[in-house]
């Protein structure tokens, strides 16, 4: 294991919170993600199901979790099913987790092999009044992909006659939205690794360098610091490319006089950082670039102050929109007269700021959480306003990761340079 695992006490606590939210005499079932194939006998690698990891700390395929808090026998109230190592696996992939190792990582005493789950459920599922199944309810999910999770749920319904399973997602969204201290510590590690990579990026940036070479520097720094890699496909967008919100081809050369927008983050132990910065390719902002940059920075600071207990995402977006309009007027992109006459359903600021200002962050980059709930202490959000002027080839976004506390918030990326003078100073050290 490349990263240092979190203590089993975290997963014991997470399971305890989930079990307390289940209906009496219920079973909850979760499965791991797929190992996705490429072509022939190739594979794309493995990324664990975030919900399963949240409850177990197990980072291995063919894993199942069963929670049955009211089972008559104590040893069957929590069961972890893991893949058994055989001689073929030893030769081709290496040994999988032993039962003892899985117990240490998860804090679950009863560990069985994954091929035992069928017989166990056949003998025990009828003891439960309700069955909870894990489903991906994220609004951005790919609904066409038939995942291991979907197939597992179909098998449970068909094989054991489960007609109306209850959904775990609403419960887990609520629980996962409030981070435990150990989770915050892991995210801080991901941010620290990202900071080191950002410094190396700034030192390498110069006119003529390909965007992919800058991406390679990030990847190198991540792997060097025990990260398994990028939290998401990085955006290294120079010049007009920065006006494409999800530009990931990263295959053009950085030109003298342009800006480079870098949206990236390291993954560490399945937890993620999400940082965005903009750099002048030649080390100095032009006056126009500086004006637009400072307008975005003003919105960033304004919005960040409002990521606090009691606010809501809808209100944050509305407040940010009104403040953004003022900045766009100051840049000469809109007039107050145009704003006063605009169609409220088609606000004019969206031409220059077409995305949201914040999202949950955690085990997923766009992490899960209740959509319309008031912000609580322990929630972690990004703050990421941007202004994109395609006709000028300028795209600027600034993003940090913000932890809400009872007494305001903490910017976990506050020590990563963000002011114009600090960005220029960082590049001058190259």
PEPETA-V547211 format. One record per residue. N is the residue number from 1. RES is the residue in one letter. PSI is psi as a letter, one per 20 degrees, with the letter a starting at -180 (999 if undefined). NEAR is the number of other ideal C-beta (glycine too) atoms within 10 Angstrom. D_FIRST is the distance of its C-alpha to the first C-alpha in Angstrom with 1 decimal. Layout:
((N RES PSI NEAR D_FIRST) (N RES PSI NEAR D_FIRST))
This chain:
((1 X p 11 0.0) (2 X h 11 3.8) (3 X r 17 5.7) (4 X o 10 7.4) (5 X q 17 8.2) (6 X q 18 11.9) (7 X q 12 14.2) (8 X h 16 15.3) (9 X h 11 18.8) (10 X g 19 18.2) (11 X h 22 17.7) (12 X g 16 20.6) (13 X g 14 22.7) (14 X g 22 21.9) (15 X h 22 22.9) (16 X g 10 26.0) (17 X g 16 27.1) (18 X g 23 26.8) (19 X h 17 28.7) (20 X h 10 31.4) (21 X i 15 32.1) (22 X q 19 32.5) (23 X q 12 36.0) (24 X q 9 37.2) (25 X l 13 36.4) (26 X q 18 33.8) (27 X p 25 30.7) (28 X p 27 27.8) (29 X p 22 25.6) (30 X q 24 22.5) (31 X r 27 20.6) (32 X r 27 17.4) (33 X r 17 17.9) (34 X q 19 18.9) (35 X o 13 17.3) (36 X p 14 20.1) (37 X q 10 22.1) (38 X d 9 23.8) (39 X r 5 26.7) (40 X c 5 27.4) (41 X k 6 24.1) (42 X q 8 21.8) (43 X q 10 19.1) (44 X i 10 18.2) (45 X a 9 14.6) (46 X p 13 13.3) (47 X p 17 13.5) (48 X q 19 13.6) (49 X p 24 17.0) (50 X h 20 17.2) (51 X g 27 19.5) (52 X g 22 17.5) (53 X g 22 14.4) (54 X h 24 17.0) (55 X i 30 18.3) (56 X h 29 15.3) (57 X j 24 11.9) (58 X p 25 10.9) (59 X l 21 9.1) (60 X q 18 10.7) (61 X r 19 14.1) (62 X l 17 17.3) (63 X p 25 16.7) (64 X q 23 19.8) (65 X p 24 20.8) (66 X p 23 24.4) (67 X p 21 26.0) (68 X m 23 29.6) (69 X h 17 30.7) (70 X j 15 34.2) (71 X p 18 33.6) (72 X h 9 36.1) (73 X p 9 33.5) (74 X h 9 31.0) (75 X i 9 28.2) (76 X j 15 28.5) (77 X h 18 28.2) (78 X p 23 24.4) (79 X p 21 22.8) (80 X p 25 19.4) (81 X p 23 19.6) (82 X r 26 16.6) (83 X p 17 16.7) (84 X p 16 17.9) (85 X p 15 16.8) (86 X r 10 19.9) (87 X h 7 21.1) (88 X g 8 20.9) (89 X h 13 17.3) (90 X g 11 16.5) (91 X g 8 18.5) (92 X h 7 17.5) (93 X i 9 13.9) (94 X r 8 12.6) (95 X q 10 12.3) (96 X r 19 11.3) (97 X p 22 10.8) (98 X r 13 13.9) (99 X h 15 16.3) (100 X g 9 15.7) (101 X g 16 12.0) (102 X h 22 12.9) (103 X g 16 15.7) (104 X g 14 13.9) (105 X g 21 11.6) (106 X h 24 14.7) (107 X j 20 17.6) (108 X p 26 19.3) (109 X h 12 21.4) (110 X o 16 22.5) (111 X p 19 19.9) (112 X r 18 21.5) (113 X q 13 20.7) (114 X h 19 21.1) (115 X j 11 24.3) (116 X i 13 25.9) (117 X h 18 26.0) (118 X g 13 29.3) (119 X h 10 31.2) (120 X g 15 30.0) (121 X h 21 31.1) (122 X h 11 34.3) (123 X i 10 35.2) (124 X h 18 34.2) (125 X h 18 34.2) (126 X i 10 38.0) (127 X i 13 37.7) (128 X q 19 36.4) (129 X h 11 38.8) (130 X q 15 36.4) (131 X p 21 33.2) (132 X p 23 30.8) (133 X q 22 28.8) (134 X p 22 26.1) (135 X q 18 27.5) (136 X o 17 26.7) (137 X j 13 29.6) (138 X p 14 28.6) (139 X h 7 31.7) (140 X j 8 30.0) (141 X q 11 28.4) (142 X o 9 29.2) (143 X i 7 31.7) (144 X h 5 32.3) (145 X p 10 28.8) (146 X n 11 28.6) (147 X r 17 25.1) (148 X h 16 23.5) (149 X g 20 24.2) (150 X g 15 27.9) (151 X h 12 28.2) (152 X g 18 26.8) (153 X h 19 29.3) (154 X g 12 32.1) (155 X g 14 31.4) (156 X g 20 31.5) (157 X g 15 34.8) (158 X g 9 36.4) (159 X h 12 35.3) (160 X j 15 36.0) (161 X k 9 38.8) (162 X o 20 37.0) (163 X g 6 39.5) (164 X m 7 38.7) (165 X q 18 35.1) (166 X q 16 34.3) (167 X p 12 31.7) (168 X h 23 28.7) (169 X g 17 28.3) (170 X h 14 31.0) (171 X g 18 29.6) (172 X h 26 26.0) (173 X g 19 27.3) (174 X g 17 29.1) (175 X g 20 26.4) (176 X i 23 23.6) (177 X h 20 26.1) (178 X o 16 26.2) (179 X q 23 23.1) (180 X q 17 22.1) (181 X h 9 21.7) (182 X h 15 17.9) (183 X g 22 17.6) (184 X h 17 19.9) (185 X h 13 18.0) (186 X h 25 14.9) (187 X h 24 17.4) (188 X h 17 19.0) (189 X g 20 15.9) (190 X h 28 16.0) (191 X g 24 19.7) (192 X g 18 19.5) (193 X h 22 17.4) (194 X h 30 20.0) (195 X g 18 22.8) (196 X g 16 21.7) (197 X h 27 21.6) (198 X h 23 24.9) (199 X g 16 26.6) (200 X h 17 25.7) (201 X g 24 26.9) (202 X h 24 30.2) (203 X h 14 30.8) (204 X h 14 30.4) (205 X p 24 32.6) (206 X r 14 36.1) (207 X p 13 38.9) (208 X i 9 38.3) (209 X p 16 34.5) (210 X q 15 32.9) (211 X h 24 30.8) (212 X h 14 28.1) (213 X h 14 27.9) (214 X h 24 27.2) (215 X g 21 24.5) (216 X h 14 23.0) (217 X g 20 23.1) (218 X g 24 21.1) (219 X g 16 18.4) (220 X g 12 18.3) (221 X h 20 18.1) (222 X g 25 15.2) (223 X h 14 13.0) (224 X h 12 14.4) (225 X k 16 13.4) (226 X j 15 9.6) (227 X q 25 10.7) (228 X i 18 9.9) (229 X b 14 13.7) (230 X p 20 16.8) (231 X h 24 17.3) (232 X r 17 20.3) (233 X p 13 22.4) (234 X q 22 23.9) (235 X o 24 27.6) (236 X n 29 29.2) (237 X o 28 32.8) (238 X q 26 35.7) (239 X c 20 39.3) (240 X h 19 40.4) (241 X h 23 36.9) (242 X i 27 36.0) (243 X i 22 38.5) (244 X o 15 36.3) (245 X h 15 34.0) (246 X l 10 31.2) (247 X o 21 31.7) (248 X j 16 28.7) (249 X h 13 30.3) (250 X l 19 30.1) (251 X j 12 32.4) (252 X r 17 35.5) (253 X q 15 36.5) (254 X p 25 36.8) (255 X q 16 40.5) (256 X p 10 42.3) (257 X i 13 43.5) (258 X r 23 40.9) (259 X q 25 38.0) (260 X p 25 34.4) (261 X p 26 32.6) (262 X o 27 28.8) (263 X o 24 27.0) (264 X r 26 23.2) (265 X q 29 20.1) (266 X q 31 16.5) (267 X p 23 13.8) (268 X o 26 11.3) (269 X k 25 9.2) (270 X i 23 11.8) (271 X q 29 14.6) (272 X q 25 17.0) (273 X q 30 19.7) (274 X o 26 22.9) (275 X q 26 25.3) (276 X p 24 28.5) (277 X r 23 30.8) (278 X p 26 33.7) (279 X q 23 34.8) (280 X p 22 38.1) (281 X h 21 37.6) (282 X j 16 40.2) (283 X i 17 39.2) (284 X p 14 42.0) (285 X q 20 42.7) (286 X r 14 46.1) (287 X g 7 48.2) (288 X g 12 47.6) (289 X g 19 43.8) (290 X g 14 43.9) (291 X g 15 46.1) (292 X g 27 43.8) (293 X g 22 40.7) (294 X h 17 42.4) (295 X g 21 43.5) (296 X g 23 39.9) (297 X h 18 38.8) (298 X g 16 41.7) (299 X g 25 40.6) (300 X g 23 37.0) (301 X h 14 38.3) (302 X g 19 40.7) (303 X g 22 38.2) (304 X h 20 35.6) (305 X i 13 38.2) (306 X j 17 38.6) (307 X n 23 35.0) (308 X r 17 36.0) (309 X p 16 36.6) (310 X h 9 39.3) (311 X r 14 39.2) (312 X r 13 38.2) (313 X g 21 36.6) (314 X g 10 40.0) (315 X h 13 41.8) (316 X g 20 39.4) (317 X g 13 39.9) (318 X g 11 43.6) (319 X g 16 43.8) (320 X h 22 41.8) (321 X g 16 44.0) (322 X h 12 47.1) (323 X h 17 45.9) (324 X h 26 44.6) (325 X g 21 48.1) (326 X h 17 49.6) (327 X h 24 47.3) (328 X h 23 48.2) (329 X g 16 51.9) (330 X h 13 51.5) (331 X i 16 50.0) (332 X j 8 53.0) (333 X h 20 50.9) (334 X r 20 52.7) (335 X q 12 55.8) (336 X h 10 56.5) (337 X g 9 59.3) (338 X g 13 56.9) (339 X g 16 54.6) (340 X h 7 57.5) (341 X i 9 58.5) (342 X q 15 55.2) (343 X o 7 54.4) (344 X h 5 52.1) (345 X i 5 50.3) (346 X m 8 49.6) (347 X p 15 49.0) (348 X h 16 49.5) (349 X h 22 46.5) (350 X h 12 44.3) (351 X h 14 45.4) (352 X i 22 43.6) (353 X m 22 40.9) (354 X i 11 39.9) (355 X r 13 36.6) (356 X r 14 35.5) (357 X i 26 34.9) (358 X q 21 31.9) (359 X q 18 29.2) (360 X q 22 26.7) (361 X q 27 23.2) (362 X c 26 19.9) (363 X h 23 17.3) (364 X q 19 19.7) (365 X g 17 21.4) (366 X n 17 24.6) (367 X r 23 23.6) (368 X q 24 25.7) (369 X q 23 28.5) (370 X p 14 32.1) (371 X g 11 34.2) (372 X j 7 37.4) (373 X q 13 36.3) (374 X q 12 37.2) (375 X q 22 34.5) (376 X q 15 33.1) (377 X p 15 31.5) (378 X i 17 27.7) (379 X q 24 27.8) (380 X p 24 26.1) (381 X q 27 27.9) (382 X r 24 28.2) (383 X o 27 31.6) (384 X m 23 32.4) (385 X r 29 36.1) (386 X q 26 37.3) (387 X p 23 40.6) (388 X o 23 41.0) (389 X n 19 44.3) (390 X h 13 44.3) (391 X i 8 47.8) (392 X i 13 46.8) (393 X k 17 43.4) (394 X p 23 41.8) (395 X p 28 38.7) (396 X p 23 37.2) (397 X q 23 34.5) (398 X p 22 32.9) (399 X p 23 29.9) (400 X r 22 28.1) (401 X p 27 26.1) (402 X p 23 28.4) (403 X p 20 27.7) (404 X p 22 30.8) (405 X r 12 31.9) (406 X h 9 35.1) (407 X l 9 36.7) (408 X b 12 36.0) (409 X r 21 32.7) (410 X p 13 30.2) (411 X o 16 29.3) (412 X i 21 25.6) (413 X k 24 26.2) (414 X h 12 29.6) (415 X j 10 28.8) (416 X p 20 28.2) (417 X p 17 31.7) (418 X h 21 33.7) (419 X q 11 37.4) (420 X g 17 39.3) (421 X h 9 40.1) (422 X h 11 36.5) (423 X g 20 35.3) (424 X h 17 38.1) (425 X h 13 37.4) (426 X g 20 33.7) (427 X h 20 34.9) (428 X h 11 37.7) (429 X i 8 35.2) (430 X 999 12 34.2))
